[in-house]
Amino acid sequence: MGTALKLPIIDLSSPEKLSTSRLIRQACLDHGFFYLTNHGVSEELMEGVLIESKKLFSLPLVEKMVMARHGFRGYSPLYDEKLESSSTSIGDSKEMFTFGSSEGVLGQLYPNKWPLEELLPLWRPTMECYYKNVMDVGKKLFGLVALALNLEENYFEQVGAFNDQAAVVRLLRYSGELNSSGEETCGASAHSDFGMITLLATDGVAGLQVCRDKDKEPKVWEDVAGIKGTFVVNIGDLMERWTNGLFRSTLHRVVSVGKERYSVAVFVDPDPNCVVECLESCCSETYPPRFPPVRARDYFHERFSQTLASYSGSD
């Protein structure tokens, strides 16, 4: 394991929006990661999601494969994904289940695959409740992110980022298996997230590591501990692009520690029709935009195509 990293803790319930936004700005400049506390999602609901997640992953493989992912939603078995294309492993030692909103255009294009009610009667209502609650957190957080970037608090709503609910929830089970040769084993190999912002809840088992300087060799990895009842929040590549590199996405991974690990990642991404263009507060005559404007749909299509090209088992 690496050295322990002490991340900033952001209190989402603070009435001091400007001071909180300044703390978020500094966290995004220094780490690209921070803890989010007092966010309004109850510990009971967060624990319930982890319990239902464990029930799903404990089903026989044949029953899970009925819900196999074709596109973006559904079940993915062990080794189905390899986030670091240069890795020599057969794939990341994790199982996943991804779902999103059932409403809107995206909900119709990519319908969710739910486990049978007779198998897991509380599963769907628990997950739908969690989705709604975390979306409320995400919108509130993005208001503070906008203020942190010297924008109007409702900026991201004004540009249509939330016109359709593009966010997805990914349930993850890491097997925790260790390599008999003593080599490091990754449940999720080194990567940065494609989108805007990720909110992560964990069961407290160690394994998450970040590399604050992704351009430096050799990589220096630092451990990020889980804090009960908090979200671990990180900046994605699309937000780095939107801010002209001001807020940098951070390389991270999950290493195996010899114990199963469960987590729930919520990827808060913009409506596919939203145009991502360098923010005026993040460029100047001396520091012009580094990236051309791009529609979110085209950006994600390109990124997922690159992933598919580098590894046939991932999408």
Secondary structure, 3 states (H helix, E strand, C coil): CCEECCCCEEECCCCCHHHHHHHHHHHHHHCCEEEEECCCCCHHHHHHHHHHHHHHHCCCHHHHHCCECCCCCEEECCCCCCCCCCCCCCCCCEEEEEEECCCHHHHHHCCCCCCCCCCCCCHHHHHHHHHHHHHHHHHHHHHHHHHHCCCCCCHHHHCCCCCCCCCEEEEEEECCCCCCCCCCCEEEEEECCCCCEEEEEECCCCCEEEECCCCCCCCCCEECCCCCCCEEEEECHHHHHHCCCCCCCCEEEEECCCCCEEEEEEEECCCCCCEECCCHHHCCCCCCCCCCCEEHHHHHHHHHHHHHHHCCCCC
